Amino acid sequence: MHDTVARMKTTIDIPDGLAAEAKALARDTGTSLRDLVLSGLRSEVTVRRAQPRADFSFPTVSGEGLVAELKPEAMIARSYGLPDA
């Protein structure tokens, strides 16, 4: 039987400490590093796709740029059409 699933080989840069932790976890749980990475990547893709995108826009003066000297709290409030904080 042939595996008909398309696969892509790629190289990624992982910090040494994280790679060592992942290898140890894979070994300790009886799985492969590949399966651990695939599981984590699938989980992260699912989580990020499920998160709503923020509809955020910076307040401007007549569309001519950011309002000067606006506190961050007030900027967020104006962006969402709320009263200034």
Backbone torsions as a table, in degrees:
resi	resn	phi	psi	omega
1	MET	NA	136.6	-179.5
2	HIS	-102.6	143.5	176.2
3	ASP	-79.9	117.3	-176.7
4	THR	-99.7	6.7	179.2
5	VAL	-77.3	129.3	178.3
6	ALA	-69.7	140.0	-179.1
7	ARG	-133.1	149.0	177.1
8	MET	-125.8	130.3	173.9
9	LYS	-94.1	136.5	-179.9
10	THR	-146.9	164.5	177.6
11	THR	-117.5	132.1	176.1
12	ILE	-127.0	153.9	-179.7
13	ASP	-98.2	116.6	-179.7
14	ILE	-118.4	133.0	177.3
15	PRO	-55.2	142.2	-176.0
16	ASP	-54.0	-42.8	-178.5
17	GLY	-63.1	-43.2	179.0
18	LEU	-66.4	-40.9	178.6
19	ALA	-61.5	-41.6	179.7
20	ALA	-65.6	-42.5	177.3
21	GLU	-61.1	-44.6	-178.7
22	ALA	-64.3	-43.5	179.0
23	LYS	-62.3	-42.9	179.7
24	ALA	-64.6	-42.9	179.0
25	LEU	-62.7	-44.7	178.7
26	ALA	-59.8	-46.4	179.8
27	ARG	-61.7	-47.0	-176.4
28	ASP	-67.3	-26.0	-178.8
29	THR	-101.8	4.4	175.7
30	GLY	71.3	31.3	177.8
31	THR	-123.9	177.1	177.9
32	SER	-97.2	158.6	176.0
33	LEU	-60.5	-39.5	178.8
34	ARG	-58.2	-48.6	-179.2
35	ASP	-65.2	-36.7	177.4
36	LEU	-64.0	-44.8	179.0
37	VAL	-64.6	-43.7	178.9
38	LEU	-61.8	-43.0	179.2
39	SER	-62.3	-45.7	179.2
40	GLY	-64.8	-40.9	-179.8
41	LEU	-66.7	-42.9	177.3
42	ARG	-60.4	-43.8	-179.8
43	SER	-61.8	-45.5	-178.7
44	GLU	-66.5	-40.1	177.1
45	VAL	-61.6	-43.8	179.0
46	THR	-61.8	-46.7	-179.2
47	VAL	-62.1	-47.4	-177.4
48	ARG	-67.8	-33.9	177.7
49	ARG	-70.6	-29.0	-177.8
50	ALA	-79.9	-19.2	-178.1
51	GLN	-76.5	131.5	177.1
52	PRO	-68.7	145.4	176.8
53	ARG	-79.6	134.9	179.8
54	ALA	-73.6	131.0	175.6
55	ASP	-94.1	88.8	-172.0
56	PHE	-121.8	132.1	173.8
57	SER	-136.2	141.8	179.6
58	PHE	-76.6	137.2	177.9
59	PRO	-66.6	139.7	-179.9
60	THR	-129.9	167.5	175.5
61	VAL	-99.4	105.4	-179.9
62	SER	51.3	33.1	179.5
63	GLY	72.3	15.3	-175.8
64	GLU	-107.2	22.9	176.9
65	GLY	124.0	176.7	-177.5
66	LEU	-70.8	148.4	175.5
67	VAL	-69.6	128.9	-178.3
68	ALA	-73.4	148.4	174.1
69	GLU	52.5	44.8	178.0
70	LEU	-102.0	126.6	178.9
71	LYS	-64.8	147.8	-179.6
72	PRO	-54.3	-39.4	-179.5
73	GLU	-63.2	-41.2	179.6
74	ALA	-69.3	-35.9	179.2
75	MET	-62.9	-44.8	179.2
76	ILE	-64.4	-45.5	-180.0
77	ALA	-58.3	-47.5	-179.5
78	ARG	-64.6	-35.5	-179.5
79	SER	-62.6	-30.8	-179.2
80	TYR	-102.2	9.1	177.8
81	GLY	70.8	26.5	179.7
82	LEU	-97.8	163.5	175.1
83	PRO	-64.6	147.7	179.2
84	ASP	-58.0	139.6	-179.8
85	ALA	-79.1	NA	NA
